Amino acid sequence: VVTVEVVSPLVPTGTVQLLICFKEPEGGTALRETLTYRYLINLKSTKVDDCHPVICISGDCYTLREQFCSSSGGMVANKQEVVKHVPGAIAEAFILRRCGQGPVADILRPPPETVVVSPERRRLIVGREETCAVVFRHPHVSKAHATLLLQDSPEAGASCMLLMQDSSSNGTWVNGEKMTTGRYQQLQAGDRISFLAPTFGSLDEDPTTYE
């Protein structure tokens, strides 16, 4: 990376525009592949599911800066063009947040603070392997521990529903109850998901439980 700067158009657009100039073009390609179809989450917001889609545009650094800073707010049209292909994407994203912030015994890496299942990433595998979409490096977590699946609801007028399937050796828990292995279960708002056996008296304090 050569430079990183936040650029703003003369007319506010309500978006944050981060311009990153790379020394080698491969760096920009790698970043674009990493961030495409991802969301940024405002962890300090009091708003539920305060997440925003990431839109990556490649090009010459000087040209992009002129577009970003133009009086018309060059990114607005591009943003609308992308979002219109995935209507309701933000509203239909499910976000699981870690309940407890305490240490996890025997864990090899800090667990993820949030897990996002969105229309662009409808199927996520949680497990110990680095190839999993959500990596949970703990000896008691299976290589492919569980699957989170976003599926269209069969009910008229409904948007999407979030399903989970346990495929682990040691189990996955929903609201303190162990799931039946191999069977999908629909998750509801407020459900608590534990990828290790809950060890705290309250799931609110359990560091391996997500809501």
JOTA-V936639 format. One record per residue. RES is the residue in one letter. NEAR is the number of other ideal C-beta (glycine too) atoms within 10 Angstrom. D_FIRST is the distance of its C-alpha to the first C-alpha in whole Angstrom. Layout:
BEGIN
res->(RES RES)
near->(NEAR NEAR)
d_first->(D_FIRST D_FIRST)
END
This chain:
BEGIN
res->(V V T V E V V S P L V P T G T V Q L L I C F K E P E G G T A L R E T L T Y R Y L I N L K S T K V D D C H P V I C I S G D C Y T L R E Q F C S S S G G M V A N K Q E V V K H V P G A I A E A F I L R R C G Q G P V A D I L R P P P E T V V V S P E R R R L I V G R E E T C A V V F R H P H V S K A H A T L L L Q D S P E A G A S C M L L M Q D S S S N G T W V N G E K M T T G R Y Q Q L Q A G D R I S F L A P T F G S L D E D P T T Y E)
near->(11 10 10 9 12 9 16 13 18 9 10 8 15 8 14 11 21 10 16 15 16 15 10 10 9 9 14 18 12 12 15 13 9 10 14 12 13 15 19 13 17 11 9 6 10 6 7 7 16 14 20 14 19 14 15 15 15 10 10 9 14 8 10 19 17 11 19 21 15 13 8 12 20 21 20 14 11 12 18 9 10 14 14 8 7 14 10 11 17 16 10 19 22 17 17 24 14 18 21 17 8 11 8 19 11 9 17 12 11 11 19 15 12 14 19 22 24 21 18 15 15 15 12 20 19 27 23 19 14 8 9 20 15 20 17 24 17 19 10 18 26 21 14 15 25 24 19 23 18 20 13 12 11 7 8 5 5 9 12 19 17 20 17 22 18 24 17 21 11 15 18 25 20 17 15 12 10 13 20 12 13 8 10 14 17 13 21 10 8 7 15 20 23 24 24 25 14 18 13 15 8 11 19 11 14 23 19 26 24 23 16)
d_first->(0 4 6 8 11 14 17 20 23 26 28 27 26 26 23 19 17 13 11 7 6 4 6 8 10 11 8 9 12 12 11 14 16 15 16 19 22 21 22 21 24 25 26 28 30 33 33 34 31 29 26 24 23 19 19 16 16 14 15 14 12 15 18 16 16 20 21 19 21 24 28 28 25 23 22 26 27 24 25 28 28 26 28 32 31 31 34 34 31 30 34 34 31 33 31 32 31 32 35 35 33 35 34 34 37 35 32 29 26 27 28 26 27 27 28 28 30 29 31 28 28 32 32 30 31 31 32 31 29 25 26 27 26 27 27 29 29 33 36 38 36 36 34 34 36 36 35 35 36 36 39 40 44 47 48 49 46 44 40 39 40 38 40 39 40 41 41 40 43 43 43 41 43 43 45 46 47 46 46 48 46 45 46 44 44 43 41 42 41 41 41 40 38 38 37 39 42 42 44 44 47 45 42 40 39 39 35 35 37 35 36)
END
